[in-house]
Amino acid sequence: MKNFRPRNVLLACGAILGALLIAAAEKTPSFQPPRVAVVDISVVFDDYEKTQDLQKSVEKDKDELRKRVEELKIRHEELEAELPTLKANSEQSIAKNLEKTKVELEAQALQKTKLKEFNDKRRTFLAEITGQIRDTIKEYAEAHDIDIVVEHQVKMENESARFEWPIIHYAKPELDVTEAITGLLNNKYRRSAE
């Protein structure tokens, strides 16, 4: 028993125990509070220059449609006023009735097809914009080690009513990343437009 040294055994046991404790500590998750930020999507959406440009484009198209429909309406009224002055079943009367029918059909077709086009265009651009906003929020959160980004409030609006309800009733201003997200989106949009 000459080789048995209690001190060496204790040192070896201590080293093994220390290694086990370190390994256990590395596997134990840390329970730090999550880093949270808030964003007001409606502000980001409204202040995003691409949204503004797309809305201007849609409004321009709508104005052109309104103008064309108004022209057709005026021509229809002119034809309605002319028809009683013409001899019934005359070539001129038949031609004016035919033109009146064509004007009515064109107006109906314009309103029907263009309305669908506007709705499709709006749906497409809304999906594109919301996807870009979502991706930018994720990119920002990952770059700034933010665990959770929460919507600040819900806003809904139509011609007759406006509804706002906070999801987060209070957040310190430094937690609000709305301006940062909007800035990132606008910088990307400007670069892509160049």
C-alpha positions as a LaTeX table, in Angstrom:
\begin{tabular}{lrrr}
\hline
Residue & $x$ (\AA) & $y$ (\AA) & $z$ (\AA) \\
\hline
Met1 & 0.00 & 0.00 & 0.00 \\
Lys2 & 2.92 & 2.16 & $-0.55$ \\
Asn3 & 1.43 & 3.77 & $-3.70$ \\
Phe4 & $-1.84$ & 4.73 & $-2.08$ \\
Arg5 & $-1.83$ & 8.42 & $-1.33$ \\
Pro6 & $-5.08$ & 9.88 & 0.03 \\
Arg7 & $-4.07$ & 13.34 & $-1.07$ \\
Asn8 & $-3.78$ & 12.26 & $-4.74$ \\
Val9 & $-7.16$ & 10.53 & $-4.60$ \\
Leu10 & $-8.77$ & 13.63 & $-3.11$ \\
Leu11 & $-7.23$ & 15.81 & $-5.80$ \\
Ala12 & $-8.43$ & 13.46 & $-8.54$ \\
Cys13 & $-11.94$ & 13.32 & $-7.04$ \\
Gly14 & $-11.99$ & 17.12 & $-6.75$ \\
Ala15 & $-10.95$ & 17.53 & $-10.38$ \\
Ile16 & $-13.64$ & 15.10 & $-11.55$ \\
Leu17 & $-16.29$ & 16.78 & $-9.39$ \\
Gly18 & $-15.24$ & 20.22 & $-10.68$ \\
Ala19 & $-15.46$ & 19.04 & $-14.29$ \\
Leu20 & $-18.93$ & 17.57 & $-13.65$ \\
Leu21 & $-20.13$ & 20.81 & $-12.04$ \\
Ile22 & $-18.82$ & 22.88 & $-14.96$ \\
Ala23 & $-20.48$ & 20.56 & $-17.48$ \\
Ala24 & $-23.76$ & 20.71 & $-15.55$ \\
Ala25 & $-23.61$ & 24.50 & $-15.37$ \\
Glu26 & $-23.05$ & 24.74 & $-19.13$ \\
Lys27 & $-26.11$ & 22.58 & $-19.82$ \\
Thr28 & $-28.37$ & 24.45 & $-17.40$ \\
Pro29 & $-30.20$ & 27.21 & $-19.26$ \\
Ser30 & $-29.93$ & 30.68 & $-17.89$ \\
Phe31 & $-33.23$ & 32.27 & $-17.01$ \\
Gln32 & $-32.61$ & 35.88 & $-17.93$ \\
Pro33 & $-35.65$ & 37.99 & $-18.71$ \\
Pro34 & $-36.35$ & 38.28 & $-22.44$ \\
Arg35 & $-35.41$ & 41.47 & $-24.25$ \\
Val36 & $-38.65$ & 43.00 & $-25.49$ \\
Ala37 & $-39.47$ & 45.75 & $-27.98$ \\
Val38 & $-42.72$ & 47.26 & $-29.20$ \\
Val39 & $-43.63$ & 48.46 & $-32.67$ \\
Asp40 & $-46.63$ & 50.33 & $-34.04$ \\
Ile41 & $-47.23$ & 48.57 & $-37.36$ \\
Ser42 & $-49.80$ & 51.10 & $-38.55$ \\
Val43 & $-47.23$ & 53.91 & $-38.20$ \\
Val44 & $-44.57$ & 51.82 & $-39.94$ \\
Phe45 & $-47.05$ & 50.99 & $-42.72$ \\
Asp46 & $-48.13$ & 54.63 & $-43.19$ \\
Asp47 & $-44.59$ & 56.06 & $-43.01$ \\
Tyr48 & $-43.06$ & 53.45 & $-45.33$ \\
Glu49 & $-42.33$ & 55.34 & $-48.55$ \\
Lys50 & $-43.12$ & 52.30 & $-50.69$ \\
Thr51 & $-46.62$ & 52.18 & $-49.20$ \\
Gln52 & $-47.08$ & 55.85 & $-50.00$ \\
Asp53 & $-45.84$ & 55.39 & $-53.58$ \\
Leu54 & $-48.06$ & 52.35 & $-54.19$ \\
Gln55 & $-51.09$ & 54.14 & $-52.74$ \\
Lys56 & $-50.42$ & 57.13 & $-55.02$ \\
Ser57 & $-50.22$ & 54.76 & $-57.99$ \\
Val58 & $-53.52$ & 53.11 & $-57.07$ \\
Glu59 & $-55.18$ & 56.51 & $-56.56$ \\
Lys60 & $-53.88$ & 57.71 & $-59.94$ \\
Asp61 & $-55.36$ & 54.61 & $-61.61$ \\
Lys62 & $-58.65$ & 55.16 & $-59.76$ \\
Asp63 & $-58.76$ & 58.80 & $-60.85$ \\
Glu64 & $-58.20$ & 57.79 & $-64.48$ \\
Leu65 & $-61.01$ & 55.24 & $-64.18$ \\
Arg66 & $-63.34$ & 57.79 & $-62.59$ \\
Lys67 & $-62.53$ & 60.23 & $-65.40$ \\
Arg68 & $-63.24$ & 57.63 & $-68.11$ \\
Val69 & $-66.47$ & 56.52 & $-66.42$ \\
Glu70 & $-67.55$ & 60.18 & $-66.14$ \\
Glu71 & $-66.82$ & 60.68 & $-69.87$ \\
Leu72 & $-68.95$ & 57.64 & $-70.67$ \\
Lys73 & $-71.73$ & 58.90 & $-68.40$ \\
Ile74 & $-71.74$ & 62.29 & $-70.13$ \\
Arg75 & $-71.80$ & 60.64 & $-73.57$ \\
His76 & $-74.65$ & 58.38 & $-72.39$ \\
Glu77 & $-76.63$ & 61.43 & $-71.23$ \\
Glu78 & $-75.98$ & 63.16 & $-74.57$ \\
Leu79 & $-77.27$ & 60.12 & $-76.45$ \\
Glu80 & $-80.31$ & 59.92 & $-74.17$ \\
Ala81 & $-81.08$ & 63.57 & $-74.98$ \\
Glu82 & $-80.56$ & 63.06 & $-78.75$ \\
Leu83 & $-82.68$ & 59.94 & $-79.18$ \\
Pro84 & $-86.11$ & 61.58 & $-78.67$ \\
Thr85 & $-85.27$ & 64.13 & $-81.38$ \\
Leu86 & $-84.62$ & 61.42 & $-83.97$ \\
Lys87 & $-87.17$ & 59.68 & $-86.10$ \\
Ala88 & $-87.98$ & 56.26 & $-84.64$ \\
Asn89 & $-86.31$ & 53.32 & $-86.40$ \\
Ser90 & $-84.30$ & 55.62 & $-88.67$ \\
Glu91 & $-80.70$ & 54.69 & $-89.45$ \\
Gln92 & $-79.54$ & 57.54 & $-87.25$ \\
Ser93 & $-81.78$ & 56.41 & $-84.38$ \\
Ile94 & $-80.59$ & 52.81 & $-84.68$ \\
Ala95 & $-76.92$ & 53.96 & $-84.77$ \\
Lys96 & $-77.42$ & 56.17 & $-81.68$ \\
Asn97 & $-79.16$ & 53.33 & $-79.79$ \\
Leu98 & $-76.30$ & 51.02 & $-80.71$ \\
Glu99 & $-73.75$ & 53.59 & $-79.55$ \\
Lys100 & $-75.71$ & 54.09 & $-76.32$ \\
Thr101 & $-75.65$ & 50.33 & $-75.66$ \\
Lys102 & $-71.91$ & 50.20 & $-76.36$ \\
Val103 & $-71.31$ & 53.08 & $-73.94$ \\
Glu104 & $-73.37$ & 51.35 & $-71.23$ \\
Leu105 & $-71.52$ & 48.07 & $-71.72$ \\
Glu106 & $-68.11$ & 49.76 & $-71.71$ \\
Ala107 & $-68.96$ & 51.60 & $-68.49$ \\
Gln108 & $-70.14$ & 48.38 & $-66.82$ \\
Ala109 & $-67.12$ & 46.42 & $-68.02$ \\
Leu110 & $-64.73$ & 49.14 & $-66.89$ \\
Gln111 & $-66.23$ & 49.30 & $-63.44$ \\
Lys112 & $-66.31$ & 45.52 & $-63.07$ \\
Thr113 & $-62.85$ & 44.67 & $-64.44$ \\
Lys114 & $-61.04$ & 47.69 & $-63.06$ \\
Leu115 & $-62.54$ & 47.22 & $-59.60$ \\
Lys116 & $-61.24$ & 43.65 & $-59.61$ \\
Glu117 & $-57.84$ & 44.88 & $-60.84$ \\
Phe118 & $-57.69$ & 47.49 & $-58.06$ \\
Asn119 & $-58.63$ & 44.94 & $-55.42$ \\
Asp120 & $-56.07$ & 42.44 & $-56.75$ \\
Lys121 & $-53.38$ & 45.12 & $-56.95$ \\
Arg122 & $-54.16$ & 46.31 & $-53.42$ \\
Arg123 & $-54.16$ & 42.76 & $-52.04$ \\
Thr124 & $-50.82$ & 42.05 & $-53.75$ \\
Phe125 & $-49.16$ & 45.21 & $-52.52$ \\
Leu126 & $-50.51$ & 44.72 & $-48.99$ \\
Ala127 & $-49.07$ & 41.19 & $-48.90$ \\
Glu128 & $-45.74$ & 42.48 & $-50.24$ \\
Ile129 & $-45.57$ & 45.38 & $-47.78$ \\
Thr130 & $-46.58$ & 43.32 & $-44.73$ \\
Gly131 & $-44.03$ & 40.67 & $-45.68$ \\
Gln132 & $-41.28$ & 43.28 & $-45.95$ \\
Ile133 & $-42.28$ & 44.82 & $-42.61$ \\
Arg134 & $-42.33$ & 41.40 & $-40.92$ \\
Asp135 & $-38.92$ & 40.48 & $-42.40$ \\
Thr136 & $-37.41$ & 43.81 & $-41.36$ \\
Ile137 & $-38.70$ & 43.45 & $-37.80$ \\
Lys138 & $-37.16$ & 39.97 & $-37.62$ \\
Glu139 & $-33.89$ & 41.24 & $-39.09$ \\
Tyr140 & $-33.78$ & 44.13 & $-36.61$ \\
Ala141 & $-34.61$ & 41.88 & $-33.66$ \\
Glu142 & $-31.90$ & 39.39 & $-34.57$ \\
Ala143 & $-29.32$ & 42.16 & $-35.11$ \\
His144 & $-30.13$ & 43.75 & $-31.72$ \\
Asp145 & $-30.57$ & 40.50 & $-29.75$ \\
Ile146 & $-34.25$ & 41.20 & $-29.07$ \\
Asp147 & $-36.25$ & 38.15 & $-28.05$ \\
Ile148 & $-39.79$ & 39.47 & $-28.57$ \\
Val149 & $-41.25$ & 42.31 & $-30.66$ \\
Val150 & $-44.87$ & 43.05 & $-29.76$ \\
Glu151 & $-47.44$ & 45.13 & $-31.63$ \\
His152 & $-48.15$ & 48.32 & $-29.67$ \\
Gln153 & $-51.81$ & 48.65 & $-30.63$ \\
Val154 & $-54.51$ & 47.47 & $-33.00$ \\
Lys155 & $-55.93$ & 50.05 & $-35.39$ \\
Met156 & $-58.79$ & 49.52 & $-37.80$ \\
Glu157 & $-60.38$ & 52.17 & $-39.92$ \\
Asn158 & $-63.02$ & 52.50 & $-42.59$ \\
Glu159 & $-65.13$ & 55.38 & $-43.88$ \\
Ser160 & $-67.52$ & 55.32 & $-40.93$ \\
Ala161 & $-65.38$ & 54.43 & $-37.92$ \\
Arg162 & $-61.92$ & 54.28 & $-36.43$ \\
Phe163 & $-60.96$ & 51.77 & $-33.77$ \\
Glu164 & $-57.77$ & 51.74 & $-31.69$ \\
Trp165 & $-57.03$ & 49.42 & $-28.84$ \\
Pro166 & $-53.64$ & 49.13 & $-27.15$ \\
Ile167 & $-52.15$ & 45.70 & $-26.84$ \\
Ile168 & $-49.35$ & 47.16 & $-24.75$ \\
His169 & $-50.77$ & 49.82 & $-22.46$ \\
Tyr170 & $-47.38$ & 51.15 & $-21.49$ \\
Ala171 & $-43.84$ & 50.71 & $-22.73$ \\
Lys172 & $-40.80$ & 52.81 & $-22.04$ \\
Pro173 & $-39.99$ & 54.94 & $-25.09$ \\
Glu174 & $-36.61$ & 53.25 & $-25.48$ \\
Leu175 & $-38.42$ & 49.94 & $-26.12$ \\
Asp176 & $-40.28$ & 51.37 & $-29.12$ \\
Val177 & $-38.54$ & 50.38 & $-32.37$ \\
Thr178 & $-41.14$ & 51.87 & $-34.73$ \\
Glu179 & $-38.84$ & 54.61 & $-36.06$ \\
Ala180 & $-35.91$ & 52.24 & $-36.44$ \\
Ile181 & $-37.98$ & 49.74 & $-38.42$ \\
Thr182 & $-39.43$ & 52.49 & $-40.63$ \\
Gly183 & $-35.95$ & 53.89 & $-41.22$ \\
Leu184 & $-34.60$ & 50.48 & $-42.24$ \\
Leu185 & $-37.50$ & 49.90 & $-44.64$ \\
Asn186 & $-37.16$ & 53.33 & $-46.24$ \\
Asn187 & $-33.39$ & 52.99 & $-46.62$ \\
Lys188 & $-33.81$ & 49.61 & $-48.34$ \\
Tyr189 & $-36.55$ & 51.00 & $-50.57$ \\
Arg190 & $-34.48$ & 54.03 & $-51.59$ \\
Arg191 & $-31.48$ & 51.81 & $-52.38$ \\
Ser192 & $-33.62$ & 49.48 & $-54.51$ \\
Ala193 & $-35.08$ & 52.45 & $-56.39$ \\
Glu194 & $-31.63$ & 53.73 & $-57.38$ \\
\hline
\end{tabular}
